[in-house]
């Protein structure tokens, strides 16, 4: 694993599978009565959010606290950023406080890369979404959800998504989730198809490692997973389709369309869902929809990423010992299974 996690494209297949396998071990911790590990005790992680977020911020905070890190939450609203403070000044303030990792979400594409490579701060940087660029932990939790559903929870260990057909539908142009997923799913061996109105396909997407289609109905019967993307009105400065009704009719997923998918196929959504626009309530609330699972899996994935960046590069669990879940939570040895080091 590298020092930072800025883009899904930076991960090799082995990196990605290691994160997915580590997340599977972290998920076992969530099944225990006490959901804490002492792995990051004494480390400080800052959640630096310049954009609104519910799932991602709460998910990272839950992951950090389950690993016993000290957590500082920073939101741009109500901070000196609203007075005009630059990213550099904010970073130098954090550096002076001695933080070990920064989880950053920013409206400007490239802000996390700048933070990681500027020399302003000596901390691991994790990209929690930058502009329309990348959202690597979202792609990882999506891949984790797909692997669990399509390959199996235990049978999936060590395996990728080779041969699986994944379809991403909707506002690809403004979607960092789509870009990250195309990169990661391609690395994991999946076949990816983007489906969107021509106005919402980015310039240059023809060079991405995926197929492009404008016809949702033609692609559904051969998809193992269909991910619906939210239409990001807050990033739109022009009319990209005639009306919401027209968009829904051609690119929305309803019960009738879901019935055309293979029986084993799943419906995904990164959230927040706009019910009635890209997905109907019937589909969103069905057993085939993995939205709630994706949120739960997000905590496990983010625990795995934090563990691998800050906790060390040993495997999360050494399989010569009994699985972590067999330890009593107060048993100090459960710490060693994860951190591989004696508590000082």
N, C-alpha and C positions, 0 to 999 in steps of 0.2 A: 504493500500500500504506500501511496505517496504521502506527502506531508499535508496537502490540502485536498478538498473535494470541490472543484470548481465546475467541472463539466462531465456529463455522462460519457462523452467521447474520450475522456482521459483514461477510462477504465479498460483494462484488458479483460478477456473472457475469464481468466483465472481470478483477477481482482473481484469481478462481479460475482462469480460463484462463491468465492470466499465470504463476501459480504452477505449473500443470501443464506449460506450455511450458518454463519455466525448469528444471523438474525433468527434462524430456526432455534438455536440454543437460547437466545434471549427470550424468545416467545415462551419457552418452558418456564422461565422465571415468572412470567405474567400469570402462570397457572398456580404459583405458590401462594400460600396465605400471606406471607410478607414478601412484597415484590421488590426488594432492594438488594443490591450488590454493593460491596464496598470498593469496587474497582477504581473509581475516580475520586475517592475521598481526598479532600485537600486541593483538588483542581477547581479552577474558576472558569465558567463558561458564560459568555455574554450573548444574549439573543438580541441582535441589532436589527430592528425592524423599521424600515423607512416606508413600508407599505402595509396596508391593512391585511390582516390574516386571522383566521380562527384556527383551522386545522393544523397548519404547519407550525405555528407558534406554540400552541398547546402541546402538540406532539413532541416537538423538540424539548420543551420544558419537562414533560413527563419522562422522556428518555434520560435527560440529564439527571433528574432527581432520583430515578431508579438506579442510576449508577453512582449515586451519592456525591455528585458534583455540587459545588456552590454555584447558584444560578443568579445572574443579574439580567433583568429584563429591561431593554431599552426600546422605547417607541419614539419615533421622530416627533409625533404630536406631543406637545407639552415639554419638549426638550429644547436645547439651544439651537437645534437645527432649524426650528421655526423662526429663529432670530437671524439666520443666515450663516450658521457655523458650517464649515466644509467637512467633507468626509475625512480629510486628512487630520483636521483638528480633533474630530471625534475619536479617530483611531489613536492619535497620540495621547489623548486623555485616558483611553482604555489601557494603552501600553504602560502609562505611568502607574496605573493601578495593578499591573502585573497579571493580566488575564492569560489563560492558557489556550483558549479557543474562542473564536468568534463565529457565530451563526448569523449570516447576513442576508436579509431580503431587501432589495433595492429596485426602484423603478427604472434605473438606468442600466441597460445591458452593458456588462463589462465591469461593473463596480466591484464585485467580489474578486475578480482577477486583479484589478488595480490594487485592492487592499492586500492581496496575497503577495504581490510582486513589487510593492512600492518601497519596502523597507521601513514603512511607518510603524509597523507593529510586528512583534516576534511571537506570533501565535498561529495555531492551525486555523485555517479559514474554511468554513463550510458554506457553500452557496445554497440558500433556502429559496432561490428564485430571483433572477435579475432580468427586469424588463421583459422583452419577448425572446430572451436568449436561451437560458437553461434552468432546469430545476431537477438536479440529479437525484436527490433522495426520493422525489416523487416517482421518477422512472424506476428506481430500485424497489420501492414498495409495490409498484404496479407489477413488476416482473416477479416479485416474491408471491404476490396474490395469484398471478397466472400459474406459476410453477406449482403452488399448493393445489390449485383447483384442477389443473390439466395434467400434471404429472403425479402429484401425490405428496403428502406432507413428509413422510419418511422415505418413500421411494425417490423423491426428488433430490435428496442430498447428493451433492457433488455433480448434479446434472444441470444442463442448460435448457433452452427452449427450442432446440433444433427441430425444424420441420413444422412448428406451430404457425398458424396463420392468424395474424393480428391485424385488425382494422381500426384505424383512428378516424373519427368522423367529426366534421364541423369546422370551427374557426382555427384552422392550422396557422394562418398568417400571424395571428397575435399570440400563439400558444407556445410558451417555453416547455410545457408538458409534452406537447407533440414532438418538438425538436429533441428533447432528452430521451423520449421513448424510442424514437426512430434510431438514434445512436445506440442506445443500450440493447434494444431488442435485436438489432442487426448483429451486434457483438455476441449476443447469446444464441445466434443462429436461427432466429425466427424470421418468417417472411412477413413484411409489413406493407399494408396498403393504406394510403391516405385517401379519404373520400370527402370532398368539399365542393362548394360552388367555385368556379374558376377564379372569381374575385378574391377568394379567401385561401388560395394556394400561393405561397411565397414565390417571388422571383428566384430562380435558381434551385427550386425544389426538385427539378428533374434530375439534378446531379446527386440528390440524396440516395442512400441505399434502400429505396422502397419503390413500390408501384404507386401510380396516381390514377384515381378513377373519379368520375363525376356522377356515377350511378350507384347509389346505395343498395338498391334492390338486387342488382347483379352480383354484388360482393357478399351479401349476408349469408347465402347458403353455404359458402365455403370458408366461413370464419370460425376460428376456435374461441376468439374473444373479440368483442366489439367495444371500443372505448368512445363514449360520447364526450365531446369537448364543449365547454360553455362558450357561448358567443360573448366576447369580451367588449361590451359596449363602452366601457371606460377607456379603452385604448383606441376606439374607432373615431376617426375624424372625417369620415365620408360615408356615403351610402353603399354598402357592399352587397346588399340584396334588396329586392323590391319591398317586401313586407315580412313581418314576423310569421304571418300565416303561411305565406309562400315558402319561407325557409323551412318551417315545421313540416309542411306537406312533402317536401323533397328530401330533407335531411334530418327529420326528427325520427326518434325510435318509439313506436307504439306497439301495442300488443300484437297487432296483425303482422308487423314486420318482425317482431321477436319470434313469432311462430315459424318464420322461414329459416331461422338459424338452426344449425345442427342441435340435437338434443343436449349434448354435453357442453355447448357453447355458453359463455358467460357474458354478462353486460357490465361494463365498468364505467366509472366517472370519477375524475379527480376531485370534484366538488369545487365550489358550491354549485349544486344543481339548480337550474331554472326550470322547474316543472312546467310542462306544457309547451316549452320552447324546443329544447333539443331532446327531451325525454318526457314521456307521460308518467303520471302518478302510478298507473298500473304497472309499468315496467320498473320504475324506481323502487316500488315496494315488493317486487316479485322475488322469489327465491334465487333466481338466476343473477340478480343484481348484487354486486360485491362491494357497494359503496361503504357500508359499515365495516366490513372486513378490512377494506383498504385502510381505514382510519386506525384500526387496531394494529394492523401489520406495520403501519407507519412508525409506531412507537418502537417496535422490535427492530426495524431497519435502522432507525436513527440511533438506537442504543448500539447496534453493531458498528455503525460508522464512527460514532464517538469512541467506542471501545478500541477499534482498530487504529484510529488516528492518535488517540491519547493514551490508551492503556497498554499498548505493546503489540508486537506482531505475532505472538504465539497464538496457536489456535485457541478459540474461546473455551473449548472444552477438550481436555486430553482424554481420548476414549479409553485409555487403559484404566481410568478410574470410573467409579459408578457415575451415572448421569447426575447433573446438578440437582435435579428435582428430588433426589432421594435424600439430600442433606437436610438436616433441620436448619431453618433460617439463621439460628444463632451460632451454628457451627462455623468456626473461622475458616475451616478447610474449603468451604464453598467459595471463599474469596480466592483461594489459590487456584482453583480450577479455572477461574476466569482470568486472573491477572498474571498467574504464573510466578508471582513473587511473594516472599514472606512479608507480612505486615511489619513495619518497623515499630 
